Amino acid sequence: MNKEACCCKTTERSPEEYRKLINRLNRMEGQIRGIKGMLEKNAYCTDILMQSAAVSAAMNAFNKELLSNHIRTCVARDLREGKEDVIDELVTTLQKLMK
């Protein structure tokens, strides 16, 4: 991971937001374990690919939720405080997500 992207910033999340994000990650973790099990059992390729696509969709949903929360909280706060560099950070993040 890029050291510039991993800095000392942190974000306080509400218990509800934290719970929603953790639940999404836990479901994805279970899906990944399921895919591993399918490989171990020599499951048919297209069946594994369908499960892999489901994990990708779940990751996209996680990213959308996190990005939405980020814009509503962190970005809005920084803009109110006059920290306009948050816009460049957001644009860079969006560019990376859209690869």
Phi, psi and omega in degrees: 000146180295127181297328179295325181284339183251085184250200185269005179291146174226166179226124173280129179246148176292156178303324180292315179298314179302313182298315180299315181293317178297318178299318178298316180295319179298319178296317179296320179300318177296320178296318179298316177299323178296318178296318178300317178297322178298318177298316181298331180264011179057043179296159181295140186307312184294330176295318178293318179299322178295320177291322177296319177296324178295321177294318178299317179296321179294321178294320177298319179296320177299313181298319179298316180297312181294318179296317178301314178297321181298315181295317182292333184252285187299310183294313180300317179299312182297321178295318177300327181274005178081011180271079185286349177295344178297334178294314178298319178299316180295317179299316178299317179298314179298320179297320179291323179291333185266012179295000000 
